[in-house]
Each structure stands twice: as C-alpha cells, then as structure tokens.
Amino acid sequence: MAKVTVEPGICGFLTTIEAGMEGRRDVKLAIETKCPNLAPLKEELTVVDGRNECFARLGESQIYQVSQKYCKHAACPVPSAIHKAVEVACQMALPKDVHMTISK
C-alpha cells in the first residue's frame, strides 16, 4: 500500500491518495480531496491498470485523461501524485518524497 499526501500550494486543497495492488496488474485507488473540482476523481479513478499507468506517456494515461475532465489548473500536482502512488504500489518505484521549492 502506498499513501501520498499532497499539499498543493496556495489553493490549500489537501489531497490524500492511497494505492494498493489488487491482483496482478490492478491498482485500487482511494482518493480524498478538499478540492471541489477534483472531487469526482474519487468516483472515476477507483481501479487502474498499474502496468499501463507506469509506462504511459505523459498525458496519455487513464489518470491524466480522467484528470483533464476536472482539473482546472495545468500546474496542479495531484495527477502526478496519483501516478507516484501507483508506481510505488506496483513496486515500479521506491517511496521517496518529491519536493518543489517555489520562491520569487
């Protein structure tokens, strides 16, 4: 089981993603978000094919295709975080934090 917590920045809409293997390729997702735009992801992204998601090109995965319907901000880190959770659940990546430091 992988768990990713996203503190996305100025919007403040905390999101948590839990991903766990279910069978050989399926990854079961549990997404909780305070973002009203991304709330439908909880219902639409419940299971993904982990192998397909891990090897998809940017923007061509099921995660990004579904996210495009709801995500109103191109820089939103939530779709990427869902991918990271899937990678860890599939043992295609080790769990390691990702950081962005933004300054002006």
Phi and psi restraints in degrees (value plus and minus 20) as a CYANA .aco file:
   2 ALA   PHI    -134.9   -94.9
   2 ALA   PSI     123.3   163.3
   3 LYS   PHI    -151.0  -111.0
   3 LYS   PSI     110.5   150.5
   4 VAL   PHI    -144.9  -104.9
   4 VAL   PSI     110.1   150.1
   5 THR   PHI    -130.5   -90.5
   5 THR   PSI     107.6   147.6
   6 VAL   PHI    -132.5   -92.5
   6 VAL   PSI      99.9   139.9
   7 GLU   PHI    -125.8   -85.8
   7 GLU   PSI      75.8   115.8
   8 PRO   PHI     -96.3   -56.3
   8 PRO   PSI     -28.8    11.2
   9 GLY   PHI      99.9   139.9
   9 GLY   PSI    -158.8  -118.8
  10 ILE   PHI     -82.2   -42.2
  10 ILE   PSI     -50.2   -10.2
  11 CYS   PHI     -87.3   -47.3
  11 CYS   PSI     -51.2   -11.2
  12 GLY   PHI      54.5    94.5
  12 GLY   PSI      -9.3    30.7
  13 PHE   PHI    -104.4   -64.4
  13 PHE   PSI      69.9   109.9
  14 LEU   PHI     -79.6   -39.6
  14 LEU   PSI     118.2   158.2
  15 THR   PHI    -153.7  -113.7
  15 THR   PSI     117.7   157.7
  16 THR   PHI    -142.9  -102.9
  16 THR   PSI     120.6   160.6
  17 ILE   PHI    -146.4  -106.4
  17 ILE   PSI     109.9   149.9
  18 GLU   PHI    -137.6   -97.6
  18 GLU   PSI     114.6   154.6
  19 ALA   PHI    -154.5  -114.5
  19 ALA   PSI     112.7   152.7
  20 GLY   PHI    -164.2  -124.2
  20 GLY   PSI     124.5   164.5
  21 MET   PHI     -85.7   -45.7
  21 MET   PSI     121.2   161.2
  22 GLU   PHI    -156.7  -116.7
  22 GLU   PSI      77.1   117.1
  23 GLY   PHI      67.6   107.6
  23 GLY   PSI    -176.2  -136.2
  24 ARG   PHI    -102.7   -62.7
  24 ARG   PSI     -54.0   -14.0
  25 ARG   PHI    -147.8  -107.8
  25 ARG   PSI     -42.2    -2.2
  26 ASP   PHI     -95.9   -55.9
  26 ASP   PSI     119.4   159.4
  27 VAL   PHI    -138.1   -98.1
  27 VAL   PSI     101.1   141.1
  28 LYS   PHI    -106.2   -66.2
  28 LYS   PSI     111.2   151.2
  29 LEU   PHI    -133.9   -93.9
  29 LEU   PSI     121.3   161.3
  30 ALA   PHI    -147.5  -107.5
  30 ALA   PSI      94.0   134.0
  31 ILE   PHI    -136.3   -96.3
  31 ILE   PSI     106.7   146.7
  32 GLU   PHI    -142.7  -102.7
  32 GLU   PSI     106.7   146.7
  33 THR   PHI    -162.0  -122.0
  33 THR   PSI     128.1   168.1
  34 LYS   PHI    -108.5   -68.5
  34 LYS   PSI     -27.6    12.4
  35 CYS   PHI     -97.6   -57.6
  35 CYS   PSI     100.9   140.9
  36 PRO   PHI     -86.0   -46.0
  36 PRO   PSI     -49.4    -9.4
  37 ASN   PHI     -91.2   -51.2
  37 ASN   PSI     -57.8   -17.8
  38 LEU   PHI    -108.9   -68.9
  38 LEU   PSI     -25.0    15.0
  39 ALA   PHI     -72.9   -32.9
  39 ALA   PSI     -57.5   -17.5
  40 PRO   PHI     -83.8   -43.8
  40 PRO   PSI     -37.7     2.3
  41 LEU   PHI     -79.6   -39.6
  41 LEU   PSI     -52.0   -12.0
  42 LYS   PHI     -76.3   -36.3
  42 LYS   PSI     -57.6   -17.6
  43 GLU   PHI    -108.5   -68.5
  43 GLU   PSI     -53.4   -13.4
  44 GLU   PHI    -108.5   -68.5
  44 GLU   PSI     -49.1    -9.1
  45 LEU   PHI    -129.6   -89.6
  45 LEU   PSI      56.6    96.6
  46 THR   PHI    -121.1   -81.1
  46 THR   PSI     -52.3   -12.3
  47 VAL   PHI    -163.8  -123.8
  47 VAL   PSI     113.4   153.4
  48 VAL   PHI    -150.4  -110.4
  48 VAL   PSI     137.7   177.7
  49 ASP   PHI     -99.7   -59.7
  49 ASP   PSI      87.4   127.4
  50 GLY   PHI     -78.3   -38.3
  50 GLY   PSI     -62.4   -22.4
  51 ARG   PHI     -83.6   -43.6
  51 ARG   PSI     -65.8   -25.8
  52 ASN   PHI     -81.0   -41.0
  52 ASN   PSI     -62.5   -22.5
  53 GLU   PHI     -86.5   -46.5
  53 GLU   PSI     -61.5   -21.5
  54 CYS   PHI     -87.8   -47.8
  54 CYS   PSI     -47.9    -7.9
  55 PHE   PHI    -130.2   -90.2
  55 PHE   PSI     -10.5    29.5
  56 ALA   PHI     -96.1   -56.1
  56 ALA   PSI     132.6   172.6
  57 ARG   PHI     -95.7   -55.7
  57 ARG   PSI     135.4   175.4
  58 LEU   PHI     -73.6   -33.6
  58 LEU   PSI     106.8   146.8
  59 GLY   PHI      68.1   108.1
  59 GLY   PSI     -32.0     8.0
  60 GLU   PHI    -122.2   -82.2
  60 GLU   PSI     -23.3    16.7
  61 SER   PHI     -98.3   -58.3
  61 SER   PSI     141.8   181.8
  62 GLN   PHI     -80.4   -40.4
  62 GLN   PSI     -59.0   -19.0
  63 ILE   PHI     -78.6   -38.6
  63 ILE   PSI     -68.2   -28.2
  64 TYR   PHI     -91.9   -51.9
  64 TYR   PSI     -55.2   -15.2
  65 GLN   PHI     -83.8   -43.8
  65 GLN   PSI     -63.6   -23.6
  66 VAL   PHI     -89.8   -49.8
  66 VAL   PSI     -61.4   -21.4
  67 SER   PHI     -81.5   -41.5
  67 SER   PSI     -54.6   -14.6
  68 GLN   PHI     -79.6   -39.6
  68 GLN   PSI     -48.9    -8.9
  69 LYS   PHI     -89.1   -49.1
  69 LYS   PSI     -47.8    -7.8
  70 TYR   PHI    -138.6   -98.6
  70 TYR   PSI     -50.7   -10.7
  71 CYS   PHI     -92.9   -52.9
  71 CYS   PSI     102.5   142.5
  72 LYS   PHI    -116.5   -76.5
  72 LYS   PSI     -17.1    22.9
  73 HIS   PHI    -158.9  -118.9
  73 HIS   PSI      96.7   136.7
  74 ALA   PHI     -79.7   -39.7
  74 ALA   PSI     -48.2    -8.2
  75 ALA   PHI    -109.3   -69.3
  75 ALA   PSI     -14.6    25.4
  76 CYS   PHI     -79.1   -39.1
  76 CYS   PSI     106.9   146.9
  77 PRO   PHI    -103.1   -63.1
  77 PRO   PSI     -24.9    15.1
  78 VAL   PHI     -83.8   -43.8
  78 VAL   PSI     -67.5   -27.5
  79 PRO   PHI     -78.2   -38.2
  79 PRO   PSI     -59.5   -19.5
  80 SER   PHI     -84.6   -44.6
  80 SER   PSI     -59.6   -19.6
  81 ALA   PHI     -85.0   -45.0
  81 ALA   PSI     -56.3   -16.3
  82 ILE   PHI     -82.7   -42.7
  82 ILE   PSI     -63.1   -23.1
  83 HIS   PHI     -80.0   -40.0
  83 HIS   PSI     -64.2   -24.2
  84 LYS   PHI     -79.9   -39.9
  84 LYS   PSI     -62.2   -22.2
  85 ALA   PHI     -82.4   -42.4
  85 ALA   PSI     -62.2   -22.2
  86 VAL   PHI     -83.4   -43.4
  86 VAL   PSI     -64.4   -24.4
  87 GLU   PHI     -78.1   -38.1
  87 GLU   PSI     -64.6   -24.6
  88 VAL   PHI     -88.0   -48.0
  88 VAL   PSI     -62.3   -22.3
  89 ALA   PHI     -80.6   -40.6
  89 ALA   PSI     -55.9   -15.9
  90 CYS   PHI    -103.8   -63.8
  90 CYS   PSI     -21.1    18.9
  91 GLN   PHI      40.4    80.4
  91 GLN   PSI      14.0    54.0
  92 MET   PHI    -116.5   -76.5
  92 MET   PSI     -26.8    13.2
  93 ALA   PHI    -173.4  -133.4
  93 ALA   PSI     130.1   170.1
  94 LEU   PHI    -103.1   -63.1
  94 LEU   PSI     130.5   170.5
  95 PRO   PHI     -91.3   -51.3
  95 PRO   PSI      98.2   138.2
  96 LYS   PHI    -167.9  -127.9
  96 LYS   PSI     112.9   152.9
  97 ASP   PHI     -84.0   -44.0
  97 ASP   PSI     128.1   168.1
  98 VAL   PHI    -132.1   -92.1
  98 VAL   PSI     115.5   155.5
  99 HIS   PHI    -148.3  -108.3
  99 HIS   PSI     121.9   161.9
 100 MET   PHI    -143.6  -103.6
 100 MET   PSI     108.4   148.4
 101 THR   PHI    -130.6   -90.6
 101 THR   PSI      99.6   139.6
 102 ILE   PHI    -136.8   -96.8
 102 ILE   PSI     107.4   147.4
 103 SER   PHI    -159.9  -119.9
 103 SER   PSI     147.4   187.4
